[in-house]
C-alpha cells in the first residue's frame, strides 16, 4: 500500500483512510480529497474500525485551515502542490470524520480575474503573456513543446484581455491560437505543451491489468457533413462574389443518418483555411465521440510508474474489438478500502491542433492627410 502524505503548516500528515486524486487534461488544476475517520461504513452498512481513535482524528483536524499551502506526496514523490480549499469536520460521541479537499496552485488561475497593466501586449509570445499573468500568483511557466515546432512561440502582434475574463480564459484563447494546451505540473506550475507528445510505454489489456472496462459513445456533437463558410476581402484577382462565397464540405462516413452542420465564420482568410477547418472539425468531433474508461488495480502501470494524463498507452480489448494506441486524458487515483485507478482515454485526434486559428487583430492604419 503506498504512503500518501500531506505537508502543510510545516507538518506531515499521513494515515489517510480515504484518498481521491484526480488529474485531467480537460481541467487545468489537479484536485485531491483526503479523509480521516475512526470508523468506516462497510458495504453491508456496518461500522468497521479503521485503527484510528476519535482523538487521532480530532488532533489532525486542529492542525488544518483553509488556504493553507500544501503538498501531496505518494511514497515520497510530489504529485500535487497547491492549497487547501475546503475543510469539513463531522463528529458525534462515537465517530469523527475529517475531509480535506484542495487543488493545484493553478486553481487560482481558474477562479481569479486576469489583471495586467493596460491589458494589452504587443509583440509578446504566449510564454511571456503567461508569465506576466501567472507571476503575481507565484506560479512559474514552463514550455514543454518538443521538436522544432517554432510556430507556437511566434509573437502576437497584439493580444488584449477581455473585460472580466479569468487568467485561465485569457491563456486558453492564446493557447488555441498557438495550437498548444495548458497543463499543470506536480509542482503546481503552469506547463505549455502539445497533446500526446509522450508515450508512456504502458499498456492496458483486458484479462491482465484491467479490472473493469467501459465504453461511452455519443453522437450528439457529431454530424454527417460539415459545411464551413467564410469570407475575405476582395482584391484585383479575387472578385467580391468569390470572396464572400468561400465554402467547403467534409463528410463523416461514420454517421449514417442525415445530420448537417453549417458554420459561418469571419475568422477564415482563404478557401484553403475553410477546407482545413471543416476537416479538422469532423476529425476532432469524431475523436471525442468515443470515450474509453478502464479501472485497474493499484496506482501504477505495468512499468511501475504512476499513471499520468497526456500520455499515450496501448489498449488491447477484445470485448470492444479495440487494438490501438490512445491518449490518457484523465487519471483518478482512489483509495477507499481498495486501491484502484480509473483512466479515461480518447483517440489522439481529439486534441489535434486547429489548422485555421483565429487571426490576431490588425493595427488600424492612420488615414493619410
TORKOLVEX-671788 format. One record per residue (C-alpha): z, x, y; residue number from 1; residue in three letters. Coordinates in steps of 0.05 Angstrom, whole numbers. Each point is the difference from the previous one (the first is absolute). Layout:
Z; X; Y; NUM; Ala $
...
This chain:
0; 0; 0; 1; Unk $
-20; 31; 67; 2; Unk $
53; 12; 54; 3; Unk $
-13; -41; 63; 4; Unk $
39; 21; 60; 5; Unk $
2; -22; 73; 6; Unk $
19; 50; 53; 7; Unk $
29; -30; 64; 8; Unk $
54; 18; 50; 9; Unk $
4; 69; -32; 10; Unk $
21; -31; -66; 11; Unk $
-34; -9; -67; 12; Unk $
4; -66; -37; 13; Unk $
-20; -11; -72; 14; Unk $
16; -43; -59; 15; Unk $
-45; -57; 24; 16; Unk $
-2; -58; -50; 17; Unk $
-66; -26; 25; 18; Unk $
-59; 36; 33; 19; Unk $
-66; -23; 29; 20; Unk $
-47; 49; 35; 21; Unk $
-68; -24; 23; 22; Unk $
-58; 40; 27; 23; Unk $
-67; -33; 18; 24; Unk $
-65; 21; 32; 25; Unk $
-3; -69; 31; 26; Unk $
68; 7; 35; 27; Unk $
12; 63; 42; 28; Unk $
76; 6; -10; 29; Unk $
31; 12; -68; 30; Unk $
58; -47; -17; 31; Unk $
63; 6; -40; 32; Unk $
56; -46; -24; 33; Unk $
63; 29; -32; 34; Unk $
57; -41; -29; 35; Unk $
70; 14; -24; 36; Unk $
41; -51; -39; 37; Unk $
59; 2; -47; 38; Unk $
-29; -57; -42; 39; Unk $
-72; -14; -20; 40; Unk $
-23; -69; -22; 41; Unk $
-36; 4; -67; 42; Unk $
-62; -41; -21; 43; Unk $
48; -48; -34; 44; Unk $
39; -11; 65; 45; Unk $
60; 41; -22; 46; Unk $
36; 51; 44; 47; Unk $
-7; 70; -27; 48; Unk $
43; 58; 28; 49; Unk $
-40; 57; 30; 50; Unk $
55; 52; -4; 51; Unk $
15; -5; 75; 52; Unk $
63; -31; 29; 53; Unk $
8; -46; 59; 54; Unk $
29; 59; 38; 55; Unk $
-61; 44; -15; 56; Unk $
-47; -51; 31; 57; Unk $
45; -13; 60; 58; Unk $
7; 75; 14; 59; Unk $
-76; 8; 0; 60; Unk $
-8; -60; 46; 61; Unk $
48; 30; 52; 62; Unk $
-46; 60; 8; 63; Unk $
-64; -36; 20; 64; Unk $
-27; -30; 63; 65; Unk $
-69; -24; 21; 66; Unk $
-47; 49; 36; 67; Unk $
29; 58; -39; 68; Unk $
-50; 55; -13; 69; Unk $
-5; 11; -75; 70; Unk $
-38; 33; -56; 71; Unk $
-13; -25; -71; 72; Unk $
-5; 52; -55; 73; Unk $
-18; -6; -73; 74; Unk $
27; 57; -42; 75; Unk $
7; 40; 64; 76; Unk $
-72; -13; 24; 77; Unk $
-8; -36; 66; 78; Unk $
-41; -64; -6; 79; Unk $
17; -39; 64; 80; Unk $
27; 24; 67; 81; Unk $
17; -54; 51; 82; Unk $
53; -48; 22; 83; Unk $
46; -54; -27; 84; Unk $
-27; -67; 25; 85; Unk $
47; -49; -34; 86; Unk $
70; 1; -29; 87; Unk $
29; -57; -41; 88; Unk $
69; -2; -31; 89; Unk $
22; -60; -41; 90; Unk $
66; -6; -37; 91; Unk $
53; -44; -31; 92; Unk $
65; 13; -38; 93; Unk $
-37; 29; -61; 94; Unk $
-68; 23; 22; 95; Unk $
-30; 42; 56; 96; Unk $
-74; 11; 16; 97; Unk $
-29; 49; 50; 98; Unk $
-73; 0; 18; 99; Unk $
-33; 52; 45; 100; Unk $
-73; -6; 20; 101; Unk $
-43; 43; 44; 102; Unk $
-68; 31; 14; 103; Unk $
-34; 65; 17; 104; Unk $
3; 25; 71; 105; Unk $
-70; -29; 10; 106; Unk $
31; -69; -3; 107; Unk $
13; 8; 74; 108; Unk $
-75; 8; 12; 109; Unk $
-10; -69; -32; 110; Unk $
54; -33; 42; 111; Unk $
-5; 33; 68; 112; Unk $
-50; -6; 57; 113; Unk $
-47; 57; 16; 114; Unk $
19; 33; 65; 115; Unk $
-38; 59; 31; 116; Unk $
-7; 19; 73; 117; Unk $
-59; -42; 26; 118; Unk $
-18; -21; -71; 119; Unk $
-67; 36; 4; 120; Unk $
-25; 64; -35; 121; Unk $
-65; 35; 16; 122; Unk $
-32; 51; -48; 123; Unk $
59; -4; -48; 124; Unk $
-2; 1; -76; 125; Unk $
37; -50; -44; 126; Unk $
48; 55; -19; 127; Unk $
18; 13; 73; 128; Unk $
7; -74; 15; 129; Unk $
45; -8; -61; 130; Unk $
43; 59; 22; 131; Unk $
8; -28; 71; 132; Unk $
21; -68; -27; 133; Unk $
44; 24; -57; 134; Unk $
35; 57; 37; 135; Unk $
52; -43; 36; 136; Unk $
21; -28; -68; 137; Unk $
13; 69; -29; 138; Unk $
-59; -9; -48; 139; Unk $
-48; 57; -12; 140; Unk $
-74; -9; -18; 141; Unk $
-35; 37; -56; 142; Unk $
-75; -3; -15; 143; Unk $
-17; 3; -74; 144; Unk $
-75; -12; 3; 145; Unk $
-32; 46; -51; 146; Unk $
-68; 34; -1; 147; Unk $
-47; 13; 57; 148; Unk $
5; -70; 29; 149; Unk $
1; 11; 75; 150; Unk $
-20; -70; 22; 151; Unk $
72; -25; -4; 152; Unk $
23; 52; 51; 153; Unk $
-54; -18; 51; 154; Unk $
33; -14; 68; 155; Unk $
-3; -70; 28; 156; Unk $
-36; -4; 66; 157; Unk $
53; -51; 20; 158; Unk $
56; -33; -38; 159; Unk $
43; -52; 34; 160; Unk $
62; -37; -24; 161; Unk $
-3; -76; -3; 162; Unk $
56; -36; 36; 163; Unk $
58; -15; -47; 164; Unk $
-28; 33; -63; 165; Unk $
45; 41; -44; 166; Unk $
-8; 74; -14; 167; Unk $
-25; -17; -70; 168; Unk $
-51; -49; 26; 169; Unk $
-27; 50; 50; 170; Unk $
-5; 56; -50; 171; Unk $
-31; -46; -51; 172; Unk $
-56; -15; 49; 173; Unk $
-12; 74; 10; 174; Unk $
3; 13; -75; 175; Unk $
-53; -53; -14; 176; Unk $
-46; 32; 51; 177; Unk $
8; 68; -35; 178; Unk $
-1; -27; -72; 179; Unk $
69; 26; -19; 180; Unk $
64; -33; -24; 181; Unk $
72; 8; 24; 182; Unk $
54; 15; -51; 183; Unk $
72; 24; 0; 184; Unk $
26; 63; -32; 185; Unk $
67; 7; -36; 186; Unk $
26; 33; 64; 187; Unk $
-13; -64; 39; 188; Unk $
-56; 31; 41; 189; Unk $
-70; -30; 12; 190; Unk $
-58; 26; -42; 191; Unk $
-75; -8; 16; 192; Unk $
-39; -3; -65; 193; Unk $
-62; -25; -36; 194; Unk $
10; -48; -58; 195; Unk $
-5; 27; -70; 196; Unk $
-4; 74; 17; 197; Unk $
48; 19; -56; 198; Unk $
-4; -10; -75; 199; Unk $
68; -2; -32; 200; Unk $
-28; 18; -67; 201; Unk $
44; -55; -29; 202; Unk $
-22; -57; -44; 203; Unk $
19; -72; -16; 204; Unk $
-14; -23; -71; 205; Unk $
19; -65; -32; 206; Unk $
40; 14; -64; 207; Unk $
24; 67; 26; 208; Unk $
35; 1; 68; 209; Unk $
-15; -71; 24; 210; Unk $
55; -51; -13; 211; Unk $
-34; -58; 36; 212; Unk $
-69; -10; 29; 213; Unk $
-28; -52; 47; 214; Unk $
-65; -12; 36; 215; Unk $
-10; -45; 60; 216; Unk $
-70; -22; 21; 217; Unk $
-11; -36; 65; 218; Unk $
-68; -18; 29; 219; Unk $
28; -36; 61; 220; Unk $
-23; 58; 44; 221; Unk $
-63; 16; -39; 222; Unk $
-69; -29; 14; 223; Unk $
-68; -4; -34; 224; Unk $
-37; 27; 61; 225; Unk $
20; 34; 65; 226; Unk $
-44; -6; 61; 227; Unk $
18; 45; 59; 228; Unk $
-32; -12; 67; 229; Unk $
6; 45; 60; 230; Unk $
-35; 16; 64; 231; Unk $
-14; 60; 42; 232; Unk $
-32; 15; 67; 233; Unk $
-75; -4; 6; 234; Unk $
-40; 62; 18; 235; Unk $
-73; 19; 12; 236; Unk $
-14; 2; -74; 237; Unk $
50; -52; -22; 238; Unk $
-14; -71; 24; 239; Unk $
52; -48; 25; 240; Unk $
-17; -48; -57; 241; Unk $
9; 53; -53; 242; Unk $
62; 28; 33; 243; Unk $
34; -68; -3; 244; Unk $
-21; -15; -71; 245; Unk $
30; 55; -43; 246; Unk $
19; -28; -68; 247; Unk $
11; 26; -70; 248; Unk $
20; -33; -66; 249; Unk $
39; 28; -59; 250; Unk $
7; -39; -65; 251; Unk $
59; 1; -47; 252; Unk $
-26; -16; -69; 253; Unk $
71; -7; -25; 254; Unk $
7; -67; 36; 255; Unk $
-39; -51; -38; 256; Unk $
5; -60; 47; 257; Unk $
-28; -7; 70; 258; Unk $
51; 29; 49; 259; Unk $
-34; 28; 63; 260; Unk $
36; 38; 56; 261; Unk $
-34; 12; 67; 262; Unk $
33; 48; 49; 263; Unk $
-21; 10; 72; 264; Unk $
21; 66; 29; 265; Unk $
-12; 32; 68; 266; Unk $
28; 66; -26; 267; Unk $
-63; 21; -37; 268; Unk $
-52; 43; 35; 269; Unk $
-60; -1; -47; 270; Unk $
-32; -30; -61; 271; Unk $
25; 56; -45; 272; Unk $
72; -13; 23; 273; Unk $
-6; -74; -15; 274; Unk $
-28; 14; -69; 275; Unk $
54; 50; -18; 276; Unk $
54; -48; 26; 277; Unk $
-25; -56; -45; 278; Unk $
0; 44; -62; 279; Unk $
69; 28; 18; 280; Unk $
29; -70; 9; 281; Unk $
-27; -21; -68; 282; Unk $
26; 62; -37; 283; Unk $
69; 0; 32; 284; Unk $
12; -75; -12; 285; Unk $
-23; 8; -72; 286; Unk $
47; 59; -9; 287; Unk $
59; -39; 27; 288; Unk $
-14; -63; -41; 289; Unk $
28; 30; -65; 290; Unk $
71; 28; -1; 291; Unk $
32; 32; -61; 292; Unk $
75; 2; -9; 293; Unk $
35; 41; -52; 294; Unk $
74; 8; -17; 295; Unk $
17; 67; -32; 296; Unk $
65; 27; -27; 297; Unk $
36; 50; 45; 298; Unk $
-20; 25; 68; 299; Unk $
-45; 58; -19; 300; Unk $
-71; 4; -27; 301; Unk $
-19; 30; -66; 302; Unk $
-3; 66; 38; 303; Unk $
74; -5; 19; 304; Unk $
-12; -12; 75; 305; Unk $
24; -59; 41; 306; Unk $
-54; -52; 9; 307; Unk $
-31; 1; 70; 308; Unk $
-48; -46; 38; 309; Unk $
-69; 25; 23; 310; Unk $
-12; 37; -65; 311; Unk $
-54; -11; -52; 312; Unk $
19; -15; -72; 313; Unk $
-38; -15; -64; 314; Unk $
8; -70; -28; 315; Unk $
-14; -16; -73; 316; Unk $
13; -73; -14; 317; Unk $
-37; -34; -58; 318; Unk $
30; -69; 17; 319; Unk $
-36; -1; 67; 320; Unk $
-58; 41; -25; 321; Unk $
16; 54; 52; 322; Unk $
-14; 74; -8; 323; Unk $
-5; 28; 70; 324; Unk $
34; 40; 55; 325; Unk $
37; -42; 52; 326; Unk $
40; 12; 63; 327; Unk $
75; -11; 0; 328; Unk $
14; -41; 62; 329; Unk $
73; -18; -12; 330; Unk $
58; 30; -38; 331; Unk $
67; -36; -11; 332; Unk $
56; 38; -34; 333; Unk $
53; -47; -28; 334; Unk $
67; 10; -32; 335; Unk $
33; -65; -21; 336; Unk $
30; 9; -68; 337; Unk $
-64; 36; -21; 338; Unk $
-42; 51; 37; 339; Unk $
-73; -19; 11; 340; Unk $
-58; 11; 48; 341; Unk $
-48; -54; 23; 342; Unk $
-69; 25; 21; 343; Unk $
-55; -37; 36; 344; Unk $
-70; 28; -3; 345; Unk $
-68; -15; 32; 346; Unk $
-70; 25; -7; 347; Unk $
-7; 61; 47; 348; Unk $
-57; -36; 36; 349; Unk $
53; -47; 30; 350; Unk $
17; 57; 49; 351; Unk $
-71; 25; 13; 352; Unk $
-5; 24; 73; 353; Unk $
-37; -49; 45; 354; Unk $
-69; 31; 14; 355; Unk $
-11; -38; 65; 356; Unk $
63; 7; 41; 357; Unk $
11; -33; 68; 358; Unk $
-27; 42; 56; 359; Unk $
47; 26; 53; 360; Unk $
-9; -31; 68; 361; Unk $
-47; 37; 45; 362; Unk $
20; 23; 69; 363; Unk $
-29; -42; 56; 364; Unk $
-50; 37; 42; 365; Unk $
8; -1; 74; 366; Unk $
-56; -35; 36; 367; Unk $
-49; 40; 41; 368; Unk $
3; -3; 75; 369; Unk $
